[in-house]
Amino acid sequence: MTTEDTAAFIDGYGPDSLERICFAWNQKHAAEFVDANDAFRQQVIAAVLSDPGKAGIDLIADLFEAEARWSNEAGCVRRWFSKLASLLLVRGGEEQLDRFIEWVGVSMNTYCQCHAMEIDPVTLARLISEVHRRRKKVANVRERAGLEMVRVLFAKLKSDNPMEGMLLFDPSQRGRARGGSKTALWFEKVLRLFRIK
């Protein structure tokens, strides 16, 4: 697909376009893992991230969900996932908070990678305020856990070092990394509430 084709897809994105970028998994893992839409979705994501103003919020949200689903089944996350998450929240604000909460915690990888998000202080303050407002009203255990997970994430983003306590390693070093923290153990408990069935 050419750059012009990708640009036309972005410009004309609508509900009927989702089938070309959604996570189209073959239900297998490891060497047999295939996402039929992965190559095209990567082209679209690269174009969106290089010119963020061109993409509509529905496309950004759908890309975020597809990549979160991919990450959950692939057992890893692409480093620019945090850029896509940042774009979703900066462009979508509080209106996209539910979608963000639904997919940020689909795996430990997606949650940890979102610690590298870059959100301007004004937008972050609005998001934090909205999370606090919702936490006061929600009774549902799952919703409350999602809000708590995002509250912790946003608090770390507001700090001087949101990546503190994170262990980053090159994929070639798999199996050599060691780590563990109370945050990781807490996250695993919260994550159990968000497992996709």
Secondary structure, 3 states (H helix, E strand, C coil): CCHHHHHHHHHCCCHHHHHHCCCCECCCCHHHCCECCHHHHHHHHHHHHHCHHHCCHHHHHHHHHHHHHHHHHHCCCCCCHHHHHHHHHHHHHHHHHHHHHHHHCCCHHHHHHHHHCCCCHHHHHHHHHHHHHHHHHCCCHHHHHHHHHHHHHHHHHHCCCCCCCCCCCCHHHCCCCCCCCHHHHHHHHHHHCCCCC
